[in-house]
């Protein structure tokens, strides 16, 4: 039959505030949410435009040696799809291609390369 479903909402989630909650508690919840998550949102926005760090590029080069050029190129193409980053040239080195990535795209490529056996 499966695991029983818990009906009680977790504390701090939106389900804990009833629809007829006073506007003050809703405003307090929104203010707390903004205070906690605003720095994360700022960092995420910056990562979309900042170039990849030297450590990321170095790690990507190491990963490229382990997984092979073909796999690196395939994952690179998937990661940059829809962004303004140019695809790998036919005889371009992996390190050169990795230097063109943003922090966010580099992180996504690292996850893709490490995640598959």
C-alpha positions as CSV (number, residue, x, y, z in Angstrom):
1,X,0.0,0.0,0.0
2,X,2.9,2.4,0.6
3,X,3.9,4.8,3.3
4,X,1.2,6.7,5.1
5,X,0.9,10.4,4.1
6,X,1.5,12.9,6.8
7,X,-1.4,15.4,6.9
8,X,0.3,17.9,9.2
9,X,2.2,20.7,7.3
10,X,5.8,21.3,8.1
11,X,6.4,24.4,10.3
12,X,7.5,27.4,8.3
13,X,5.8,26.4,5.1
14,X,3.0,28.2,3.4
15,X,0.5,25.6,4.3
16,X,0.9,26.6,8.0
17,X,-0.6,30.0,7.3
18,X,-4.4,29.8,6.9
19,X,-6.2,31.6,4.1
20,X,-7.8,33.9,6.7
21,X,-4.4,34.7,8.4
22,X,-4.1,38.3,9.4
23,X,-2.1,40.4,6.8
24,X,0.5,41.1,9.5
25,X,1.6,37.5,9.8
26,X,1.6,37.2,5.9
27,X,3.8,40.3,5.7
28,X,6.1,39.0,8.5
29,X,6.4,35.7,6.6
30,X,7.3,37.5,3.3
31,X,9.8,39.7,5.1
32,X,11.5,36.7,6.7
33,X,11.6,34.9,3.4
34,X,13.2,37.9,1.7
35,X,15.8,38.2,4.5
36,X,16.7,34.5,4.2
37,X,16.6,34.0,0.5
38,X,17.7,37.4,-1.0
39,X,21.4,36.6,-0.6
40,X,21.0,33.3,-2.4
41,X,19.1,34.9,-5.2
42,X,21.8,37.6,-5.6
43,X,24.5,35.0,-5.7
44,X,22.6,32.9,-8.3
45,X,22.1,35.9,-10.5
46,X,25.8,36.8,-10.3
47,X,26.8,33.3,-11.1
48,X,24.9,33.5,-14.4
49,X,27.2,36.3,-15.7
50,X,30.5,35.8,-13.9
51,X,33.2,33.8,-15.7
52,X,34.1,30.3,-14.3
53,X,36.7,30.3,-11.5
54,X,40.2,29.0,-12.1
55,X,39.4,26.0,-9.8
56,X,36.3,25.2,-11.9
57,X,38.3,25.3,-15.1
58,X,41.0,23.1,-13.7
59,X,38.5,20.6,-12.4
60,X,36.7,20.5,-15.7
61,X,40.0,19.9,-17.5
62,X,40.8,17.0,-15.2
63,X,37.3,15.6,-15.7
64,X,37.6,15.9,-19.5
65,X,40.7,13.8,-19.4
66,X,38.9,11.1,-17.4
67,X,35.6,11.0,-19.4
68,X,37.0,11.6,-22.8
69,X,36.8,14.4,-25.4
70,X,33.6,13.0,-27.1
71,X,31.6,12.9,-23.8
72,X,32.9,16.3,-22.7
73,X,31.8,17.8,-26.1
74,X,28.4,16.2,-25.9
75,X,27.8,17.4,-22.3
76,X,29.2,20.8,-23.1
77,X,26.7,21.2,-26.0
78,X,23.8,20.2,-23.7
79,X,24.9,22.7,-21.0
80,X,25.3,25.7,-23.3
81,X,22.1,25.1,-25.2
82,X,20.1,28.2,-25.2
83,X,22.8,30.5,-23.9
84,X,25.1,32.9,-25.8
85,X,28.1,30.6,-25.4
86,X,29.6,29.3,-28.6
87,X,29.9,25.5,-29.0
88,X,33.3,23.8,-29.1
89,X,35.3,24.1,-32.3
90,X,36.3,20.8,-34.0
91,X,39.9,20.7,-32.6
92,X,39.5,23.0,-29.6
93,X,41.0,21.9,-26.3
94,X,38.6,21.3,-23.4
95,X,40.4,23.8,-21.2
96,X,39.9,26.5,-23.8
97,X,36.2,25.7,-24.1
98,X,35.8,25.6,-20.3
99,X,37.2,29.1,-19.9
100,X,34.3,30.5,-21.9
101,X,31.7,29.2,-19.4
102,X,30.0,31.1,-16.6
103,X,30.1,29.9,-13.0
104,X,26.6,28.5,-13.2
105,X,27.2,26.7,-16.5
106,X,30.5,25.3,-15.3
107,X,28.8,24.0,-12.2
108,X,26.1,22.4,-14.4
109,X,28.7,20.8,-16.6
110,X,30.7,19.4,-13.7
111,X,27.5,17.9,-12.3
112,X,26.7,16.3,-15.7
113,X,30.2,14.9,-16.1
114,X,30.4,13.5,-12.5
115,X,26.8,12.3,-12.3
116,X,27.1,9.6,-15.1
117,X,29.1,6.5,-14.5
